[in-house]
Amino acid sequence: MTDWRIYRGAGHPHDEIRRLPAPPPWRDFSTGGADDTLAGRDRRLGVRRRLVQNHHPRPAETDAVNAALYLRRPLLVTGNPGTGKSTLAHAVAHELGLGRVLRWPIVSRSTLQDGLYRYDAIGRLQDVQLERAQAGSTVPAATPAGIGSYIRLGPLGTALLPSAQPRVLLIDELDKSDLDLPNDLLNALEEGEFAIPELERLADREPVVEVLDDDGRKVPVQGGRIRCSTFPFIVLTSNGERDFPAALLRRCIRLELEPPGEEQLGAMIEAHLGPDAAAAEEDLVGRFLNRDPGEVIATDQLLNAIYLTQHAPRAERVTRERIADMLMQPLDQPR
């Protein structure tokens, strides 16, 4: 079939949706879920597992990772979109067997509290009111839940739990935060501990309270404070959209990721799309590698272009070029 299109804009209903091929591996939502401990069960980590097996980091990357591991310092990774900043955290977790990567995606409204823990005070109040209402009726009252049922640790709070091995924490796109968050992080990153005031107030009556962590497990908190025994491996990523305070920079190992070279790019394409994909789409790969200096095109744009042109193999060349132009528009140039 020469027409690769599913939607034709003809206005007549048809059943061509049945021809829709399997999604790209990085956009497959059919398996896995919240629990991505096993790489093959989660779309993101599953893709990255195949990627890291072919990952060829530059010496500067391995040096920075090892420096962060030895010094127990966060790794601040900067670079253009699509250079593999977040993949580095998954590569380290996979190679060192450190389990699921805890991920804290930063937005403009993110606060330190979001990363440490959340206390559902409204939910607890509603349950108390329900218990009181049931107490005056013939319906048996439910057993009241303890305060720990309403506290859930965030990714940073979970990473700071005592453990024999470091957890890997990805604080993604820190440059998207408001001005206060980088400074607010300083104490937690320096001291490796934090308090939960709601539990500290009850420490005399309930010295140990079980709360939920980011993995969904119940973990004990003693005296309302959490302190790490092994400092986590923390990767802070930034697209370079803002500067960070010197107080944060001096506490971090800094790494600037360059765009992937030919060898790294070939490994990425092979990991996602198979060993023959790069050779079959030499024109697209060459276009990516030979782009104008300073032009920002992310590697996932290239992967999207290769995947889609693979599914239009018999389309006219002008159509394939139009698809590539649409998917590989420079990110730093307005259209």
Secondary structure, DSSP 4 states (H G I P E B T S, - for coil): -----S----S----GGGG--PPPGGG--SS--S--SSGGGSHHHHHHHHHHHT----HHHHHHHHHHHHHT--EEEE-STTSSHHHHHHHHHHHHT--SPEEEE--TT--HHHHHEEE-HHHHHHHHHHHHHHHTSSSPPPPPPPGGGGEEE-HHHHHTS--SSPPEEEEE-GGGS-SSHHHHHHHHHHH-EEE-HHHHTTTTT-SEEEEE-TTS-EEEEETTEEE-SS--EEEEEE-SSS---HHHHTTSEEEEPPPP-HHHHHHHHHHHH-TTHHHHTHHHHHHHHTPPTT----HHHHHHHHHHHHT-TTS-HHHHHHHHHHHT--TTS--
